[in-house]
Amino acid sequence: MVKKHKWFLSMFRDARSGAFDLSEADHFLRVVPELTQIISLAEKIWEISLDPTLAILDQFNFGATLLDHRGCLKRCNEHADALFGSGLLVRHGRVHAADRESDTRLQRMIGAAVSSALNGAIPVEPEVIARDGSFWLLAEVVPMTSFVRDLFSGGDLLLYFTVLVGDRPLSAQLLGQAFQLTAAEARLAVSLTAGDGVDAASARLAIGRETARTQLRAILAKTGTHRQAELTALLSRLPSRH
């Protein structure tokens, strides 16, 4: 046990040599202190190496955190650190959203990612985190592949946050993923954000006016907004990413 982590050293020999006896086990125990020092040093080097790697995501304005196989926080970059106290917090070693409903969605997403990491890295849908008085956050989590795990020098999950503010055309696919909109609802939301009213949007999309209104009600419910102006203000903050 080193820094509350269990380490295992496997040792084998062929059948002709037979099993290890107690006297040989005693020899192994004598080197445990030296092995502990080596492991402790390796962990310190690993932690130092995380900072410049996570800083790469700082350059892309992502708040990035590394989580372990239980979903507990291991490390974060400067952008993520700045978000704590501004809609995010750490409680009992885990990342939480200050907004209760958002936190329910965030914990469900992290839990799904933990399960996904154990069952073949099944894609996990992103979630939107509401913040009091600040732009919303788009939370996404990626189970580590062996390549990404090597890149980030450890960690089992990469949880990152994007501030939903931007002025480029929206991605209907991103809207659908972020707010669980249907393809038709996402197309209408993009059209409304571009400045169309319901009539103009329904004409542009070749759908009936009542159909557009029904879809708008569904969009408002899913995004937690109450009128078209509020919806447009929210969605205009979303970045365009493909």
C-alpha positions, 0 to 999 in steps of 0.5 A, a space after each residue: 500500500 503506497 499513498 492509499 493505493 494498492 500495488 501488486 508485484 507478480 512473480 512466477 517460476 516454472 513447475 520444475 522449480 516448485 512453489 515459493 516457500 516461506 523462507 523465500 517469501 521472507 527475502 521478498 519482504 526485505 525489499 518491500 521498503 525499497 520498492 515502496 520508495 521506488 513506487 512513491 517516487 514514480 507517483 510523484 513524477 507522474 503527478 508532476 507530468 500531469 500539469 503540462 499535459 492538462 495545460 494543453 487543454 487550457 490553450 483550447 479554453 477547456 476546463 479539464 479534469 481527470 477522474 479515476 475509475 470511481 469517478 473521483 477527482 485526481 487532477 484539473 487544469 487552470 480553466 477547471 480550477 477557475 470554475 470551482 466556486 462558479 457553478 462547480 464544487 468538489 465534495 468528498 473528492 468528487 466534482 459536483 454542480 452547485 445547481 441541484 438539477 444540473 448535479 443530478 444530470 452530471 452525476 448520472 453522466 459520470 456514473 454512466 461513463 464509469 460503467 462505460 469504461 468497464 464495458 467497452 467505452 460506450 459513448 456518453 451523452 453530454 449534459 448542460 450545467 446551469 450556473 447562477 448569474 453565469 453562462 451555462 457549461 457543457 459537460 462532456 466525459 470521455 473514458 480513456 483509451 490506452 492511447 489517451 491514458 498514456 497521453 495524460 499520464 494516468 486517469 480513467 476518465 477525462 471530464 471537461 467543461 466548455 462555457 456556452 458562449 460563442 458567435 458562430 453558427 450553431 451545430 444542430 447535432 450539438 444541440 441535439 446531444 446537449 439538450 436531448 432534442 430530436 433532429 427536427 427540434 434541433 433544426 428549428 432551434 438553429 433557425 430560431 437562433 439565427 433570427 427567424 420567428 416561428 413563421 419564418 422558421 416553419 417556412 424555411 424548414 417546410 413544416 406547418 406553423 402549428 408543428 413548429 409551435 409544438 416543437 418550440 414548446 418541446 424545446 423550451 421544456 428541454 432547455 429549461 427556458 420559458 419564451 423564445 427570447 430566453 431560448 435564443 439568448 441561451 443558444 446563442 452562447 453555444 460554440 460551433 463544433 463539428 
